[in-house]
Amino acid sequence: MERTLKRAMAAGILGLASVLGFGTTCAYFTYVREVRNRFTVGHNEITITEEYDPPDEIVPGEDTAFAKRVQVENTGTVPCYVRVRLEYSDSGMKEFCTNVLGEHRAPADQWGDRIGEFSGGRWVFGEDGYYYYRDALEPGERTSLLLEKVEISVPEGEEERIREFEILVYGESVQTLINQRGPDGQQTAVVAEDYREAWDQILHENIRGGGEA
């Protein structure tokens, strides 16, 4: 049983690594719970929901704003935790961007430092570059907004630095259940105490297992 669980978790991580984009992305992890000596298996799946209205033109010396509303919805059948990565296709253009959430705004390269405050503690920026949503999502639930709007301000005289760019949104999810080994060596599924415990176990198991059978 242990080898089966390890294989399932490793396969889930590999599946995540191959999915990258900024429309929707889904992540699958085996969800196992013992009920009267039977195992039921489900999958978690997420969808990145975006309202994106890019500007037609960026004019030096003028502020250009456009909608970029980013949320994640649990479209699967089991509870899950999610994390999101925001990437700018052109790092030079990122310097000119200011992110906005409600009445809060901060330079794009400082967004991770401020998101905890701006989101009321719902989003947390990790050292690995991911934005973690602290609360578990039940099927059909959405996260609060991670981003609402982007403002671009290119100084006059720097027209040559303007480039076409995209803000890429990459999402991952993990089940809320983790494996716990009992005194007899048997593994059972229990609910993780928080998002950190859920992510720590699945990432640790994948590294340790290395995708072994």
N, C-alpha and C positions, 0 to 999 in steps of 0.2 A: 504493500500500500504506500509506503514511504517513497519508493522509487517512482510509483505512478504519479503521486502528487508533485514530486520534484520535476518530472518530465513535463507535466501540465504547466507548471509555473514558468519553466524555462521557455517553453513554446510561446507562452503569452508575451514575454518580454521580447522575443525575436519578432513576433508579429507587430509589436508597437514600433520597433526600430525601422520597419519597412514602410510605415505609413507616415507620410509627411505632406502637408498641404495647407490651404487656407480656405477651404470650403467646409467640408466635414471630415472628421476622422473618427475611427472607432478602435476600441481596444478590448481584447478578450482575455479574461482570466477565468479559469475554472472555479466555479462556486460549488463547494461540496459541504453538505451538512448531513449528518447521520440521523435518520429518523426510523426508529424501530428496525434497526439493522439493515436499512436500505439507504442507498445514497441517491440524492437528487442532484442533478447537475444543471446549472444555468450559466448564462454569460452576461457580463456587463458590457454595455455599449453606450458610447457618448456621441453627441453631435455638437459641433461648434456652431452656434447661431450668430450670424453677423448681419449687421445693417451697415453696408459700406457704400459710401457715395464719394468717390475720388474726385478731386478738382480737375477741371478741364485744362487749367494753366496755372503755373506758379510765377508770380510777378515779383521780381526783386524790389525791396522797399515796401512791399505791401504784405499784410498778414493774410494768409490763406487758410481757411478752416474747412474741415470735412468730417462727416460722421464716420465713426468706426466703433460701433457698439459690439462688444465681445462678451458673450456668455457661453456657458456650456450646459447642455441638457442631458440628463440621464434617459436615454431612449431604450435601455435594456430592461431586463426583468428582475434585477437584483440591486440592492443598495450598493453604492460605490463612492470612493473618494476620487477627486480629479486634480490634475495639475496641468498647467498651460505654459508654453514658452512663446514669447514674442520675439521675432527676429526681423531686422530691417535688411532688405536685400542690398542696400547701399549704406555703409557706415558713415560716409561723408554727409549724406542727407539727414541722417539721424541727428546730427549736431544741430540742425535747424528746426527740429521738431519739439513741440511741447504737447504732452498728453493731458487730457482733461477728463475728469470724472465728477459730475455734478458741479459744484462750485470750486472744486479743487483742481489745481493745475501744477505741473512740474515738468522740467526738461525730460525728454524721453530717456536719457541716460541716467536719470536719477529716480525713475519711476519705481524701481524695486525698493528703494529706500523709503518711499513715501506711501506705497500702496496700503500698508497696514493701517496707517492713520486715516487715509482717504476712504478706505472701505469699511471702517468701523471694526477692523480686526478680522474681517471675513477672509481676506486674502493675505497670504504671507509669502514673502520672497525668500527663496532658499539660496544657499551658497552655490548650488549646482545650476543656478540660472533659471529655475522653474518657479512659477507662481502657484502656490499650493492653496487650494480651497479648504478651509478648516472643517467645515461641516460635511457630513455624509449626505449624499443625494439619494432620496428614494426614487423609484421609477417614476418618470414624468416630471420630476423637479428640475429646476434650473438654478445655477449659481447666480449671485448678484453680479452686476456689471464689473468687469475687470478694466474696461476702457470704454469711453463714450464718444470722445472726439479727439481729433489731432489738429493742431495748429502748426503751420509752417511759416517761418519768417526768414527769408534770405536777404541779407543786407544788400543795398545798392552797390554796384561795382563788382559783385561776385557772381555775375550771370554764368560764367564759365563753370561754376561748381554745381549748377543745377543738373540733376540727372533724374531719369525715370526710376522709380523705386516702388517696392511693395512692402507692406507689413505682413509678414507671414505668421500665422497662428497655428501652433502645433499642440494638440491635446492628448493626454493619456489618462487612463483610469485604472483603478485597482479595487477589487472587492473589499467590503468591510470585514469579512471574516478572515481570520488568520489561523494557522495550525499551531496547536499546543500539545506538547508531548506529556503524557501522564506518567505516574510512577511505574506503570507496567510497560512503558515504552510505546504504547499506542498513541496515535495522533488523533486529536479531535478538533473540530472547527469551533472557534469561539469568536465573539465580536471584538474587534480591536478597540482599545481604550480611546484612541484618537487617530487622526490622519497620519501622524508620524509613525506610530507603531505599525499601521497597515502598510505604508510604503517601505519602511525599514525592512520588514520581513521579506516582502516579495523581491526587493532589489538584492538583499543579502543572499537569499536562496538562489537567485539566478546566477550570481557571481560564484557562489560556492559550488553549485551544481554544474555550471559551465555547459549546460545543455546535454549532460550525460543521460544515457538511458537508465 
